[in-house]
Amino acid sequence: IAKEVAKLLEMKAQLGGDEGKHKFVLKTPKGTRDYSPKQMAIRERVFNAIITCFKRHGAEVIDTPVFELKETLTGKYGEDSKLIYDLKDQGGELLSLRYDLTVPFARYLAMNKITNIKRYHIAKVYRRDNPAMTRGRYREFYQCDFDIAGQFDPMIPDAECLKIVHEILSDLQLGDFLIKVNDRRILDGVFAVCGVPDSKFRTICSSVDKLDKMPWEEVRSEMVGEKGLSPEAADRIGEYVQLHGGLELIEQLLQDPKLSQNKLAKEGLGDMKLLFEYLTLFGITGKVSFDLSLARGLDYYTGVIFEAVLLQQEKDHVEESVSVGSVAGGGRYDGLVGMFDPKGRKVPCVGVSIGIERIFSILEQRVEASEEKIRTTETQVLVASAQKKLLEERLKLIAELWDAGIKAEVLYKKNPKLLNQLQYCEETGIPLVAIVGEQELKDGVVKLRDVATREEVSVRRESLVEEIRMRTSR
Amino acid sequence: IAKEVAKLLEMKAQLGGDEGKHKFVLKTPKGTRDYSPKQMAIRERVFNAIITCFKRHGAEVIDTPVFELKETLTGKYGEDSKLIYDLKDQGGELLSLRYDLTVPFARYLAMNKITNIKRYHIAKVYRRDNPAMTRGRYREFYQCDFDIAGQFDPMIPDAECLKIVHEILSDLQLGDFLIKVNDRRILDGVFAVCGVPDSKFRTICSSVDKLDKMPWEEVRSEMVGEKGLSPEAADRIGEYVQLHGGLELIEQLLQDPKLSQNKLAKEGLGDMKLLFEYLTLFGITGKVSFDLSLARGLDYYTGVIFEAVLLQQEKDHVEESVSVGSVAGGGRYDGLVGMFDPKGRKVPCVGVSIGIERIFSILEQRVEASEEKIRTTETQVLVASAQKKLLEERLKLIAELWDAGIKAEVLYKKNPKLLNQLQYCEETGIPLVAIVGEQELKDGVVKLRDVATREEVSVRRESLVEEIRMRTSR
């Protein structure tokens, strides 16, 4: 229904407003949006927290094109491939917009024969999904990725990825959160010992992936009804995938008579134990849960997988309308780079992707609710005049300030009223006004006014830069 | 020929390497590239200089989607429209990748009914042009745009745009440069008084635009031969478009018996005079030239136009292989927002676009030549151990450092050799090593080593963070 309504609204929009002259629709494409200066200020805060964390962990940064050869993306995303944006064939190569930053990263490593790197990449990705913009789901959205590629001792880079998620979500003060962890090898082991035929591993995995949105009963009936799994096998899976806990659950499963006989599951559980030991050293196990229902959609994961969710805050009614959900996810993908290498050489990788759109929605709503005033410029001083015919003097002064590195503005009017100039400062949060007048020019001074206190002092022109710097450095 | 060679190379590339197994080509799309960490470090420097300048002038920042409705871009770029990338019709809206940031900006203003803003926008734009990547010409490239929209007294914002170009090019120390300035109204006036029929204004303007790449004789023969202009008219144009100078040229043309009779030209010349007066106050006329051959390609300009070029440095042989050319351009476009407004309400705009790809090429070559070592991470300290079996202690210590905001790394090995750990620091430029060993753990200290001087001191564990901060704050 939502889809149909959206279609109708779109058709209505395309019919245009009441003006017949301009028939085109004045909008951004479906599922996309502009960022206003105020939204950009909030976005910059989020990016800042994330980049600071990535740099704290010694990451380099790379960038890749917004589109890739179509074949680069082919066969990497399973069922989700239908959501890829293709470019029109205008002669030349067939191109698609990137769907995530992981596949371009793997292509980059293979192309440049890099076997060892820790890098971050922050860029927009594109998915022709059904958008739900109020809940922070867009067709064009940012991903902030941190990945570690290379042959290392087990679980050390994996643990660092979880530490990074923990640091960023703590830093951003988004309220309580939980990082769910699982391992594709454990899931595959569970499927094997429950009697799922090999050919159905992937599709049953997709069903399990829905457990965060559907109750077990529904997932079970999908497995049995749509996917033709035996009811007994489904029930056995049900017993496993509803388990979650910490080290004690790992120990328990390592003793499980069936699971402990499965090679993949045993490997996965052994690594999970090691991971939890490292997470204990990092002091973050309190917010990490080993959760057998976590499956993750993408095809390319081969080991540890994880996902961070924000927990609903019952008390905080302000945020009620923002649906909480997954804000970060990732895992190990040891086979992806090999898919690009002509000789199939593997480069083990593990990484995390922070999705900022939901985080941004929450922070934006919080700012709206708090009525916090966000400055959208950094201007330190407005160069103003009290009398007419002083435009030339204002321009001379502001050039001096710019050349000294002071952030300064001037109204683009020949003879602006002083009141209008002061008002502009109040509206935009400019803290100081440098006022030139006939008398000041004669005396070689500038009147410096503090917008908040309305105090005015005369400052010698040659000391003005220093005085502005001093007053705005606090 | 270059086109054909490129085509053949592409076909050859598509035939693949010698491995038959993986048939796809491992490359980025034609005309695009990845940025390595080292290239990103240089790119960040350039962005930093540009953003600092934009903020110094009190600009807000916005962002828009990478694609627009196809019809949003239609009819804005004249002959260049054929270079627009379209998306494939996969059902839903018809979309195109943005061709510049100016049209999306105008769409943003009209859509949000904004009549007054000073904003910058730094983002990638897309043109299906013939790439010349060694000369910094790409199909995906960054534009750094600063625009002032609003009804203001004449030429004050226009002068500020030129001041910004001057500040940025000076800051980046790219060598000598020249900012050419003209006005579309003056050009149109010239065409009128030279006897060009109205219907040929635009196409003759395109011919004039080629004067920076072709001698006048060739341009003249294009006008007469291809475009059917009378030889007399062409010769009359030739006399004007070869003029360039400063205030004195403006005064001379204001006295020109024919041109001074043309309303448009007179307006343009009057404004040009005012512009030069403001540029004199800004102290930048030394690098600005009123140049009647400057035409600019885009359709939407209505008044002042300008373009900054780097001047060849004869002495500096290092940069010989980098072709110099236009690195910034812009102008006034008072009609563009009105094209999007249902009621055709105009919002006068003037703006400048800095093209960083050429600048980046020059700086990259300069770095290569100087063998300057560029750090690609900001890591302050490597947490290391001198003996085996200390992974847990290293992880505990590094978590303490991360939580205190220290940028720290650890090798992802259980038992790395101390030599390897020190070598890693030398290679990546990490200045400090915090070494834990059995004895240090007993004594409650950490050995802090300065990588450059090889000096080692014992620091009490509780003072370690402070000590690292102090040593890396210089």
Interface residues (C-beta under 8 A of the other chain):
Chain A: E10 G17 E19 K21 H22 F24 V25 L26 K27 T28 P29 K30 T32 R33 D34 Y35 S36 P37 M40 R43 K55 R56 H57 G58 A59 E60 V61 I62 D63 T64 P65 V66 F67 E68 L69 E71 T72 Y85 D86 L87 K88 D89 Q90 G92 E93 L95 L97 R107 Y108 A110 M111 N112 I117 R119 K124 Y126 R128 E140 I148 G150 F152 D153 I156 P157 A159 K163 E167 Y278 L281 F282 G283 F340 D341 P342 K343 G344 T376 T377 E378 T379 L391 E392 L395 K396 A399 W402 D403 G405 I406 K407 A408 E409 V410 Y412 K413 K414
Chain B: E10 G17 E19 K21 H22 F24 V25 L26 K27 T28 P29 K30 T32 R33 D34 Y35 S36 P37 M40 R43 K55 R56 H57 G58 A59 E60 V61 I62 D63 T64 P65 V66 F67 E68 L69 E71 T72 Y85 D86 L87 K88 D89 Q90 G92 E93 L95 L97 R107 Y108 A110 M111 N112 I117 R119 K124 Y126 R128 E140 I148 G150 F152 D153 I156 P157 A159 K163 E167 Y278 L281 F282 G283 F340 D341 P342 K343 G344 T376 T377 E378 T379 L391 E392 L395 K396 A399 W402 D403 G405 I406 K407 A408 E409 V410 Y412 K413 K414
